[in-house]
Amino acid sequence: MTSSTDTHLANVLRLVGPLDDIGGGGAPTRRSSPQDWSKLIERVRHAANHAREVEAQAQEQELRVQEVLDRVREDVRNAAERVRVAEARTAEIQSRADAMLKLADERVKAAEERARIAEEWLTRVYDTIASEFTLEPDVKRTA
């Protein structure tokens, strides 16, 4: 039992740190002086306090990391929303462009049809003028 207690004590002492300032330079045993034990208790308290400080710092860092992660998640959500809005706007613009192209194509076809009809009428007018104002061959010779 003494051996396991000494082993446990040695494990605690490794956590506490070097024992150079404790009398004799080694780990206190059951036969060590009260002063050695007091120094050991003080070092254990110091180590425990240090461990609490480290734990508090770790928790603070964890909170900061969590805050950063929350901001990043929010930024990602905002970016995704902006992408969604941009894609919707792009689809709307594409749809309007397609409608405008279709309307322009219909206008071109209508203009081509009007031009074709106008050319037909011009041909008829020309043919009518040519047929109505043609001089007879006899009239040309006498005139």
DSSP file (Angstrom, degrees, kcal/mol; ACC not computed):
  #  RESIDUE AA STRUCTURE BP1 BP2  ACC     N-H-->O    O-->H-N    N-H-->O    O-->H-N    TCO  KAPPA ALPHA  PHI   PSI    X-CA   Y-CA   Z-CA
    1    1 A M     >        0   0    0      0, 0.0     4,-2.1     0, 0.0     5,-0.2   0.000 360.0 360.0 360.0 -39.3    0.0    0.0    0.0
    2    2 A T  H  >  +     0   0    0      1,-0.2     4,-2.5     2,-0.2     5,-0.2   0.875 360.0  54.1 -62.6 -37.9    2.9    2.4    0.8
    3    3 A S  H  > S+     0   0    0      2,-0.2     4,-2.1     1,-0.2    -1,-0.2   0.911 109.3  46.2 -64.7 -43.6    4.3    1.6   -2.7
    4    4 A S  H  > S+     0   0    0      2,-0.2     4,-2.4     1,-0.2    -1,-0.2   0.866 112.6  50.9 -69.4 -34.8    1.1    2.6   -4.5
    5    5 A T  H  X S+     0   0    0     -4,-2.1     4,-2.6     2,-0.2    -2,-0.2   0.918 111.1  48.1 -65.7 -43.2    0.7    5.7   -2.4
    6    6 A D  H  X S+     0   0    0     -4,-2.5     4,-2.3     2,-0.2    -2,-0.2   0.885 111.4  50.7 -64.3 -37.7    4.3    6.7   -3.2
    7    7 A T  H  X S+     0   0    0     -4,-2.1     4,-2.0     2,-0.2    -2,-0.2   0.930 111.4  47.5 -64.3 -45.2    3.6    6.0   -6.9
    8    8 A H  H  X S+     0   0    0     -4,-2.4     4,-2.0     1,-0.2    -2,-0.2   0.907 112.0  50.8 -61.2 -42.4    0.4    8.2   -6.8
    9    9 A L  H  X S+     0   0    0     -4,-2.6     4,-2.4     1,-0.2    -1,-0.2   0.886 107.7  52.6 -63.0 -39.6    2.4   10.9   -5.0
   10   10 A A  H  X S+     0   0    0     -4,-2.3     4,-1.8     2,-0.2    -1,-0.2   0.882 107.2  52.8 -64.2 -37.8    5.1   10.7   -7.7
   11   11 A N  H  X S+     0   0    0     -4,-2.0     4,-1.3     2,-0.2    -2,-0.2   0.911 110.3  47.5 -63.4 -41.9    2.4   11.1  -10.4
   12   12 A V  H  X S+     0   0    0     -4,-2.0     4,-2.0     1,-0.2     3,-0.3   0.903 109.5  54.2 -63.8 -40.7    1.2   14.3   -8.6
   13   13 A L  H  X S+     0   0    0     -4,-2.4     4,-2.5     1,-0.2    -1,-0.2   0.835 101.4  58.0 -66.2 -32.3    4.7   15.6   -8.3
   14   14 A R  H  < S+     0   0    0     -4,-1.8    -1,-0.2     1,-0.2    -2,-0.2   0.892 109.4  46.0 -62.6 -37.3    5.3   15.2  -12.0
   15   15 A L  H  < S+     0   0    0     -4,-1.3    -2,-0.2    -3,-0.3    -1,-0.2   0.883 111.6  51.9 -69.3 -38.9    2.3   17.5  -12.6
   16   16 A V  H  < S-     0   0    0     -4,-2.0    -2,-0.2     1,-0.2    -1,-0.2   0.874 109.3-128.1 -69.1 -38.6    3.5   19.9   -9.9
   17   17 A G     <  -     0   0    0     -4,-2.5    -1,-0.2    -5,-0.1    -2,-0.1  -0.710  50.2  -8.3 120.1-172.1    7.0   20.3  -11.4
   18   18 A P        -     0   0    0      0, 0.0     3,-0.3     0, 0.0     8,-0.1  -0.227  48.1-151.5 -63.0 147.9   10.6   19.9  -10.1
   19   19 A L    >   +     0   0    0      6,-0.3     3,-1.5     1,-0.2     6,-0.3  -0.038  55.0 124.3-109.1  29.4   11.1   19.6   -6.4
   20   20 A D  T 3  S+     0   0    0      1,-0.3    -1,-0.2     4,-0.1     5,-0.2   0.825  74.1  52.2 -61.6 -31.8   14.5   21.1   -6.2
   21   21 A D  T 3  S+     0   0    0     -3,-0.3     2,-0.4     2,-0.1    -1,-0.3   0.552  90.4  91.0 -86.4  -3.8   13.4   23.7   -3.6
   22   22 A I  S X  S-     0   0    0     -3,-1.5     3,-2.3     1,-0.1    14,-0.1  -0.751  98.3 -90.7 -86.4 137.7   11.9   21.0   -1.4
   23   23 A G  T 3  S+     0   0    0     -2,-0.4     3,-0.4     1,-0.3    -1,-0.1  -0.129 111.2  18.4 -50.8 135.1   14.5   19.7    1.1
   24   24 A G  T 3  S-     0   0    0      1,-0.2    -1,-0.3    -4,-0.1     3,-0.1   0.220 105.1-108.5  88.2 -14.9   16.6   16.8   -0.1
   25   25 A G  S <  S+     0   0    0     -3,-2.3    -6,-0.3    -6,-0.3    -1,-0.2   0.357  88.8  92.4  77.5  -7.5   15.7   17.4   -3.7
   26   26 A G  S    S-     0   0    0     -3,-0.4    -1,-0.2     1,-0.1     3,-0.1  -0.524  88.7 -71.5-111.7-179.1   13.4   14.3   -4.0
   27   27 A A        -     0   0    0     -2,-0.2    -1,-0.1     1,-0.1   -17,-0.1  -0.476  57.5-105.3 -70.5 140.4    9.8   13.6   -3.5
   28   28 A P        -     0   0    0      0, 0.0     2,-0.2     0, 0.0    -1,-0.1  -0.351  38.7-166.1 -65.2 147.2    8.6   13.8    0.1
   29   29 A T    >   -     0   0    0     -3,-0.1     3,-1.7    -2,-0.0     8,-0.1  -0.587  43.8 -82.0-118.9-175.3    7.8   10.5    1.7
   30   30 A R  T 3  S+     0   0    0      1,-0.3   -28,-0.0    -2,-0.2     0, 0.0   0.756 131.4  51.7 -62.9 -22.0    6.0    9.6    4.9
   31   31 A R  T 3  S+     0   0    0      2,-0.0    -1,-0.3     0, 0.0     0, 0.0   0.440  85.3 116.2 -94.6   0.6    9.2   10.4    6.8
   32   32 A S  S <  S-     0   0    0     -3,-1.7    -5,-0.0     1,-0.1     0, 0.0  -0.232  73.7 -96.6 -68.7 160.3    9.7   13.9    5.2
   33   33 A S     >  -     0   0    0      1,-0.1     4,-1.8   -10,-0.1     3,-0.4  -0.337  28.6-113.3 -74.2 157.2    9.6   17.0    7.4
   34   34 A P  H  > S+     0   0    0      0, 0.0     4,-2.5     0, 0.0     5,-0.2   0.831 118.2  59.9 -58.1 -32.7    6.4   19.0    7.7
   35   35 A Q  H  > S+     0   0    0      2,-0.2     4,-2.4     1,-0.2     5,-0.2   0.908 103.8  49.8 -63.7 -41.1    8.1   21.9    5.9
   36   36 A D  H  > S+     0   0    0     -3,-0.4     4,-2.3     1,-0.2    -1,-0.2   0.915 112.0  48.2 -61.7 -42.8    8.7   19.6    2.9
   37   37 A W  H  X S+     0   0    0     -4,-1.8     4,-2.8     2,-0.2    -2,-0.2   0.891 109.8  52.1 -66.6 -38.3    5.0   18.7    3.0
   38   38 A S  H  X S+     0   0    0     -4,-2.5     4,-2.5     2,-0.2    -2,-0.2   0.916 110.1  48.8 -62.8 -43.6    4.0   22.3    3.3
   39   39 A K  H  X S+     0   0    0     -4,-2.4     4,-2.4     2,-0.2    -1,-0.2   0.913 111.8  49.9 -62.1 -41.3    6.1   23.2    0.2
   40   40 A L  H  X S+     0   0    0     -4,-2.3     4,-2.7     2,-0.2    -2,-0.2   0.932 110.4  49.0 -63.0 -45.4    4.5   20.3   -1.7
   41   41 A I  H  X S+     0   0    0     -4,-2.8     4,-2.7     1,-0.2    -1,-0.2   0.912 110.8  51.2 -60.9 -41.7    1.0   21.4   -0.7
   42   42 A E  H  X S+     0   0    0     -4,-2.5     4,-2.6     1,-0.2    -1,-0.2   0.908 111.2  47.5 -61.9 -41.7    1.9   25.0   -1.8
   43   43 A R  H  X S+     0   0    0     -4,-2.4     4,-3.0     2,-0.2    -2,-0.2   0.889 110.6  51.7 -67.2 -38.8    3.2   23.7   -5.2
   44   44 A V  H  X S+     0   0    0     -4,-2.7     4,-2.9     2,-0.2    -2,-0.2   0.929 111.4  47.8 -62.6 -44.1    0.1   21.5   -5.6
   45   45 A R  H  X S+     0   0    0     -4,-2.7     4,-2.7     2,-0.2    -2,-0.2   0.925 112.5  49.0 -61.4 -43.7   -2.1   24.6   -5.0
   46   46 A H  H  X S+     0   0    0     -4,-2.6     4,-2.7     2,-0.2    -2,-0.2   0.928 112.6  47.7 -61.0 -44.9    0.0   26.6   -7.4
   47   47 A A  H  X S+     0   0    0     -4,-3.0     4,-2.7     2,-0.2    -2,-0.2   0.906 112.4  49.3 -63.5 -41.6   -0.3   23.8  -10.0
   48   48 A A  H  X S+     0   0    0     -4,-2.9     4,-2.3     2,-0.2    -2,-0.2   0.912 111.8  48.8 -64.1 -41.9   -4.1   23.6   -9.5
   49   49 A N  H  X S+     0   0    0     -4,-2.7     4,-2.4     2,-0.2    -2,-0.2   0.920 112.1  48.8 -62.5 -43.9   -4.4   27.3   -9.8
   50   50 A H  H  X S+     0   0    0     -4,-2.7     4,-2.8     1,-0.2    -2,-0.2   0.912 109.7  52.0 -61.9 -42.4   -2.4   27.3  -13.0
   51   51 A A  H  X S+     0   0    0     -4,-2.7     4,-2.5     1,-0.2    -1,-0.2   0.896 109.8  49.6 -61.9 -40.0   -4.5   24.4  -14.3
   52   52 A R  H  X S+     0   0    0     -4,-2.3     4,-2.8     2,-0.2    -1,-0.2   0.909 111.0  49.6 -65.0 -41.2   -7.7   26.5  -13.6
   53   53 A E  H  X S+     0   0    0     -4,-2.4     4,-2.7     2,-0.2    -2,-0.2   0.925 111.8  47.9 -62.4 -44.2   -6.2   29.5  -15.4
   54   54 A V  H  X S+     0   0    0     -4,-2.8     4,-2.6     2,-0.2    -2,-0.2   0.915 112.5  49.5 -62.5 -42.5   -5.2   27.4  -18.4
   55   55 A E  H  X S+     0   0    0     -4,-2.5     4,-2.5     2,-0.2    -2,-0.2   0.910 110.8  49.7 -62.9 -42.4   -8.8   25.9  -18.4
   56   56 A A  H  X S+     0   0    0     -4,-2.8     4,-2.5     2,-0.2    -2,-0.2   0.915 112.2  47.9 -63.0 -42.5  -10.3   29.4  -18.2
   57   57 A Q  H  X S+     0   0    0     -4,-2.7     4,-2.8     2,-0.2    -2,-0.2   0.906 110.8  51.5 -63.8 -40.6   -8.1   30.5  -21.1
   58   58 A A  H  X S+     0   0    0     -4,-2.6     4,-2.5     2,-0.2    -2,-0.2   0.906 110.5  48.5 -63.1 -40.7   -9.0   27.4  -23.1
   59   59 A Q  H  X S+     0   0    0     -4,-2.5     4,-2.5     2,-0.2    -2,-0.2   0.905 111.2  50.2 -66.1 -40.6  -12.7   28.2  -22.5
   60   60 A E  H  X S+     0   0    0     -4,-2.5     4,-2.5     2,-0.2    -2,-0.2   0.928 112.5  47.0 -61.4 -44.6  -12.2   31.8  -23.5
   61   61 A Q  H  X S+     0   0    0     -4,-2.8     4,-3.0     1,-0.2    -2,-0.2   0.905 110.7  52.4 -63.8 -40.3  -10.5   30.7  -26.7
   62   62 A E  H  X S+     0   0    0     -4,-2.5     4,-2.6     2,-0.2    -1,-0.2   0.906 109.8  49.2 -62.4 -40.7  -13.2   28.2  -27.3
   63   63 A L  H  X S+     0   0    0     -4,-2.5     4,-2.6     2,-0.2    -2,-0.2   0.917 111.9  48.3 -63.5 -42.8  -15.8   30.9  -27.0
   64   64 A R  H  X S+     0   0    0     -4,-2.5     4,-2.6     2,-0.2    -2,-0.2   0.918 112.3  48.6 -63.4 -42.4  -13.9   33.1  -29.4
   65   65 A V  H  X S+     0   0    0     -4,-3.0     4,-2.9     2,-0.2    -2,-0.2   0.915 111.3  50.4 -62.8 -41.9  -13.6   30.3  -31.9
   66   66 A Q  H  X S+     0   0    0     -4,-2.6     4,-2.7     2,-0.2    -2,-0.2   0.907 110.4  49.7 -62.9 -41.2  -17.3   29.6  -31.5
   67   67 A E  H  X S+     0   0    0     -4,-2.6     4,-2.5     2,-0.2    -2,-0.2   0.919 111.8  48.2 -62.5 -43.3  -18.0   33.3  -32.1
   68   68 A V  H  X S+     0   0    0     -4,-2.6     4,-2.8     2,-0.2    -2,-0.2   0.928 112.0  49.4 -62.4 -44.3  -15.8   33.3  -35.2
   69   69 A L  H  X S+     0   0    0     -4,-2.9     4,-3.0     1,-0.2    -2,-0.2   0.907 110.2  50.9 -61.5 -41.3  -17.5   30.1  -36.4
   70   70 A D  H  X S+     0   0    0     -4,-2.7     4,-2.5     2,-0.2    -1,-0.2   0.917 111.7  47.4 -62.0 -42.5  -20.9   31.7  -35.9
   71   71 A R  H  X S+     0   0    0     -4,-2.5     4,-2.9     2,-0.2    -2,-0.2   0.910 112.6  49.3 -64.8 -40.7  -19.8   34.7  -37.9
   72   72 A V  H  X S+     0   0    0     -4,-2.8     4,-2.8     2,-0.2    -2,-0.2   0.926 111.0  49.6 -63.9 -43.8  -18.4   32.5  -40.6
   73   73 A R  H  X S+     0   0    0     -4,-3.0     4,-2.7     2,-0.2    -2,-0.2   0.926 112.4  47.8 -60.2 -43.4  -21.7   30.5  -40.7
   74   74 A E  H  X S+     0   0    0     -4,-2.5     4,-2.9     2,-0.2    -2,-0.2   0.915 111.6  50.3 -63.5 -42.7  -23.6   33.8  -40.9
   75   75 A D  H  X S+     0   0    0     -4,-2.9     4,-2.8     2,-0.2    -2,-0.2   0.904 110.8  49.3 -60.9 -41.2  -21.3   35.0  -43.7
   76   76 A V  H  X S+     0   0    0     -4,-2.8     4,-2.8     2,-0.2    -2,-0.2   0.918 111.6  48.8 -64.8 -42.9  -21.8   31.8  -45.6
   77   77 A R  H  X S+     0   0    0     -4,-2.7     4,-2.3     2,-0.2    -2,-0.2   0.930 113.3  47.3 -61.7 -44.1  -25.6   32.1  -45.2
   78   78 A N  H  X S+     0   0    0     -4,-2.9     4,-2.6     2,-0.2    -2,-0.2   0.912 112.6  48.9 -63.1 -42.2  -25.5   35.7  -46.4
   79   79 A A  H  X S+     0   0    0     -4,-2.8     4,-2.6     2,-0.2    -2,-0.2   0.912 110.5  50.9 -63.7 -41.8  -23.3   34.7  -49.3
   80   80 A A  H  X S+     0   0    0     -4,-2.8     4,-2.5     2,-0.2    -1,-0.2   0.898 110.7  49.3 -62.8 -39.5  -25.6   31.9  -50.2
   81   81 A E  H  X S+     0   0    0     -4,-2.3     4,-2.8     2,-0.2    -2,-0.2   0.913 110.6  49.8 -65.6 -42.3  -28.6   34.3  -50.1
   82   82 A R  H  X S+     0   0    0     -4,-2.6     4,-2.7     2,-0.2    -2,-0.2   0.898 111.2  49.6 -62.9 -38.8  -26.7   36.8  -52.3
   83   83 A V  H  X S+     0   0    0     -4,-2.6     4,-2.9     2,-0.2    -2,-0.2   0.929 110.9  49.6 -63.3 -44.5  -25.9   34.0  -54.8
   84   84 A R  H  X S+     0   0    0     -4,-2.5     4,-2.4     1,-0.2    -2,-0.2   0.927 113.1  46.3 -60.6 -44.9  -29.6   32.9  -54.8
   85   85 A V  H  X S+     0   0    0     -4,-2.8     4,-2.7     2,-0.2    -1,-0.2   0.916 113.4  49.2 -63.6 -43.3  -30.7   36.5  -55.4
   86   86 A A  H  X S+     0   0    0     -4,-2.7     4,-2.7     2,-0.2    -2,-0.2   0.903 111.4  49.1 -63.8 -40.9  -28.1   36.9  -58.2
   87   87 A E  H  X S+     0   0    0     -4,-2.9     4,-2.5     2,-0.2    -1,-0.2   0.907 111.8  48.7 -65.4 -40.5  -29.1   33.7  -59.8
   88   88 A A  H  X S+     0   0    0     -4,-2.4     4,-2.4     2,-0.2    -2,-0.2   0.917 113.0  47.9 -64.2 -42.3  -32.8   34.7  -59.7
   89   89 A R  H  X S+     0   0    0     -4,-2.7     4,-2.9     2,-0.2    -2,-0.2   0.907 111.2  50.9 -64.6 -40.9  -31.9   38.1  -61.2
   90   90 A T  H  X S+     0   0    0     -4,-2.7     4,-2.8     2,-0.2    -2,-0.2   0.919 110.6  48.7 -61.7 -43.6  -29.8   36.4  -63.9
   91   91 A A  H  X S+     0   0    0     -4,-2.5     4,-2.4     2,-0.2    -2,-0.2   0.903 112.4  48.9 -63.2 -40.5  -32.7   34.1  -64.7
   92   92 A E  H  X S+     0   0    0     -4,-2.4     4,-2.6     2,-0.2    -2,-0.2   0.925 112.5  47.3 -64.7 -44.4  -35.0   37.1  -64.9
   93   93 A I  H  X S+     0   0    0     -4,-2.9     4,-2.8     1,-0.2    -2,-0.2   0.910 112.4  49.9 -63.2 -42.1  -32.6   39.1  -67.1
   94   94 A Q  H  X S+     0   0    0     -4,-2.8     4,-2.6     2,-0.2    -1,-0.2   0.909 110.8  49.9 -62.5 -41.7  -32.2   36.1  -69.4
   95   95 A S  H  X S+     0   0    0     -4,-2.4     4,-2.4     2,-0.2    -2,-0.2   0.923 112.5  46.5 -63.5 -44.6  -36.0   35.6  -69.6
   96   96 A R  H  X S+     0   0    0     -4,-2.6     4,-2.7     2,-0.2    -2,-0.2   0.907 112.1  51.1 -64.6 -40.1  -36.4   39.3  -70.5
   97   97 A A  H  X S+     0   0    0     -4,-2.8     4,-2.6     2,-0.2    -2,-0.2   0.914 110.3  49.4 -63.0 -42.1  -33.6   39.1  -73.0
   98   98 A D  H  X S+     0   0    0     -4,-2.6     4,-2.4     2,-0.2    -1,-0.2   0.916 111.9  48.5 -62.0 -42.7  -35.2   36.1  -74.6
   99   99 A A  H  X S+     0   0    0     -4,-2.4     4,-2.6     2,-0.2    -2,-0.2   0.905 112.1  49.1 -64.1 -41.0  -38.6   37.9  -74.8
  100  100 A M  H  X S+     0   0    0     -4,-2.7     4,-2.7     2,-0.2    -2,-0.2   0.898 111.3  49.5 -65.7 -39.9  -36.9   40.9  -76.3
  101  101 A L  H  X S+     0   0    0     -4,-2.6     4,-2.6     2,-0.2    -2,-0.2   0.907 111.6  49.0 -64.2 -40.9  -35.2   38.8  -78.9
  102  102 A K  H  X S+     0   0    0     -4,-2.4     4,-2.5     2,-0.2    -2,-0.2   0.931 112.7  47.6 -64.0 -45.0  -38.4   37.1  -79.8
  103  103 A L  H  X S+     0   0    0     -4,-2.6     4,-2.4     2,-0.2    -2,-0.2   0.913 112.5  49.2 -62.3 -43.0  -40.2   40.4  -80.1
  104  104 A A  H  X S+     0   0    0     -4,-2.7     4,-2.5     2,-0.2    -1,-0.2   0.903 110.6  50.7 -63.2 -40.6  -37.4   41.8  -82.2
  105  105 A D  H  X S+     0   0    0     -4,-2.6     4,-2.5     2,-0.2    -2,-0.2   0.912 110.4  49.2 -62.9 -42.4  -37.5   38.7  -84.4
  106  106 A E  H  X S+     0   0    0     -4,-2.5     4,-2.5     1,-0.2    -2,-0.2   0.900 111.2  50.1 -63.7 -39.6  -41.3   39.1  -84.8
  107  107 A R  H  X S+     0   0    0     -4,-2.4     4,-2.7     2,-0.2    -2,-0.2   0.896 109.8  50.7 -65.4 -39.6  -40.8   42.7  -85.8
  108  108 A V  H  X S+     0   0    0     -4,-2.5     4,-2.7     2,-0.2    -2,-0.2   0.931 111.5  47.8 -62.6 -45.0  -38.1   41.8  -88.3
  109  109 A K  H  X S+     0   0    0     -4,-2.5     4,-2.3     2,-0.2    -2,-0.2   0.909 112.7  48.6 -63.0 -41.3  -40.4   39.2  -89.9
  110  110 A A  H  X S+     0   0    0     -4,-2.5     4,-2.6     2,-0.2    -2,-0.2   0.910 112.2  48.9 -64.7 -41.4  -43.3   41.8  -89.9
  111  111 A A  H  X S+     0   0    0     -4,-2.7     4,-2.5     2,-0.2    -2,-0.2   0.898 110.7  50.6 -65.2 -39.9  -41.0   44.4  -91.5
  112  112 A E  H  X S+     0   0    0     -4,-2.7     4,-2.4     2,-0.2    -1,-0.2   0.900 110.7  49.3 -63.6 -39.8  -39.9   41.8  -94.1
  113  113 A E  H  X S+     0   0    0     -4,-2.3     4,-2.5     2,-0.2    -2,-0.2   0.921 111.4  48.6 -65.8 -43.1  -43.5   41.0  -94.9
  114  114 A R  H  X S+     0   0    0     -4,-2.6     4,-2.7     1,-0.2    -2,-0.2   0.906 112.0  50.0 -62.6 -40.1  -44.4   44.7  -95.3
  115  115 A A  H  X S+     0   0    0     -4,-2.5     4,-2.4     2,-0.2    -2,-0.2   0.904 110.3  50.0 -64.7 -40.5  -41.3   45.2  -97.5
  116  116 A R  H  X S+     0   0    0     -4,-2.4     4,-2.1     2,-0.2    -2,-0.2   0.927 112.7  46.5 -62.9 -44.5  -42.4   42.2  -99.7
  117  117 A I  H  X S+     0   0    0     -4,-2.5     4,-2.4     2,-0.2    -2,-0.2   0.910 111.9  51.3 -64.2 -41.8  -45.9   43.5 -100.0
  118  118 A A  H  X S+     0   0    0     -4,-2.7     4,-2.6     1,-0.2    -1,-0.2   0.904 109.2  50.6 -62.4 -40.7  -44.6   47.0 -100.8
  119  119 A E  H  X S+     0   0    0     -4,-2.4     4,-2.5     2,-0.2    -1,-0.2   0.893 108.7  52.1 -64.2 -38.8  -42.4   45.5 -103.5
  120  120 A E  H  X S+     0   0    0     -4,-2.1     4,-2.4     2,-0.2    -2,-0.2   0.932 111.7  46.2 -61.3 -44.9  -45.3   43.7 -105.0
  121  121 A W  H  X S+     0   0    0     -4,-2.4     4,-3.0     2,-0.2     5,-0.2   0.898 111.2  51.8 -66.1 -39.2  -47.3   46.9 -105.2
  122  122 A L  H  X S+     0   0    0     -4,-2.6     4,-3.0     1,-0.2    -1,-0.2   0.914 109.7  50.1 -61.6 -41.1  -44.4   48.7 -106.7
  123  123 A T  H  X S+     0   0    0     -4,-2.5     4,-2.9     2,-0.2    -2,-0.2   0.922 112.1  47.4 -62.9 -43.4  -44.1   46.1 -109.3
  124  124 A R  H  X S+     0   0    0     -4,-2.4     4,-2.8     2,-0.2    -2,-0.2   0.929 113.3  47.8 -63.0 -45.4  -47.8   46.3 -110.1
  125  125 A V  H  X S+     0   0    0     -4,-3.0     4,-3.1     2,-0.2     5,-0.2   0.933 113.8  47.6 -61.7 -45.1  -47.6   50.2 -110.2
  126  126 A Y  H  X S+     0   0    0     -4,-3.0     4,-3.1    -5,-0.2     5,-0.2   0.937 113.2  47.7 -60.5 -47.0  -44.6   49.9 -112.5
  127  127 A D  H  X S+     0   0    0     -4,-2.9     4,-2.4    -5,-0.2    -1,-0.2   0.899 113.3  48.8 -61.4 -39.7  -46.3   47.4 -114.7
  128  128 A T  H  X S+     0   0    0     -4,-2.8     4,-2.6     2,-0.2     5,-0.3   0.937 113.6  45.7 -66.0 -46.3  -49.4   49.5 -114.9
  129  129 A I  H  X S+     0   0    0     -4,-3.1     4,-2.3     1,-0.2    -2,-0.2   0.929 114.5  48.8 -61.8 -44.2  -47.4   52.6 -115.7
  130  130 A A  H  < S+     0   0    0     -4,-3.1    -1,-0.2    -5,-0.2    -2,-0.2   0.893 115.7  42.9 -64.6 -38.9  -45.4   50.8 -118.3
  131  131 A S  H  < S+     0   0    0     -4,-2.4     3,-0.4    -5,-0.2    -1,-0.2   0.847 117.7  44.8 -78.5 -31.5  -48.5   49.2 -119.9
  132  132 A E  H  < S+     0   0    0     -4,-2.6    -2,-0.2     1,-0.2    -1,-0.2   0.801 117.6  41.4 -82.8 -29.7  -50.6   52.4 -119.8
  133  133 A F  S  < S+     0   0    0     -4,-2.3     2,-0.4    -5,-0.3    -1,-0.2   0.130  81.1 123.8-107.7  21.7  -48.0   54.9 -121.1
  134  134 A T        -     0   0    0     -3,-0.4     2,-0.3    -4,-0.1    -4,-0.0  -0.665  59.8-128.7 -82.3 134.4  -46.4   52.8 -123.8
  135  135 A L        -     0   0    0     -2,-0.4    -2,-0.1     1,-0.1    -1,-0.0  -0.616  22.6-115.3 -82.8 140.9  -46.4   54.4 -127.1
  136  136 A E     >  -     0   0    0     -2,-0.3     4,-1.9     1,-0.1     3,-0.2  -0.435  24.7-116.9 -70.4 149.1  -47.8   52.5 -129.9
  137  137 A P  H  > S+     0   0    0      0, 0.0     4,-1.3     0, 0.0    -1,-0.1   0.849 115.4  52.2 -59.3 -33.0  -45.2   51.7 -132.6
  138  138 A D  H  > S+     0   0    0      1,-0.2     4,-1.5     2,-0.2     5,-0.2   0.884 107.5  51.8 -69.4 -36.8  -47.2   53.7 -135.2
  139  139 A V  H  > S+     0   0    0     -3,-0.2     4,-1.6     1,-0.2    -1,-0.2   0.866 105.1  56.3 -68.5 -35.4  -47.3   56.7 -133.0
  140  140 A K  H  < S+     0   0    0     -4,-1.9    -1,-0.2     1,-0.2    -2,-0.2   0.889 106.4  49.7 -64.3 -39.5  -43.6   56.6 -132.4
  141  141 A R  H  < S+     0   0    0     -4,-1.3    -1,-0.2     1,-0.2    -2,-0.2   0.865 113.6  44.0 -72.0 -34.6  -42.8   56.8 -136.1
  142  142 A T  H  <        0   0    0     -4,-1.5    -1,-0.2     1,-0.2    -2,-0.2   0.737 360.0 360.0 -83.2 -21.3  -45.1   59.7 -136.8
  143  143 A A     <        0   0    0     -4,-1.6    -1,-0.2    -5,-0.2    -2,-0.2   0.498 360.0 360.0 -83.4 360.0  -44.1   61.8 -133.9
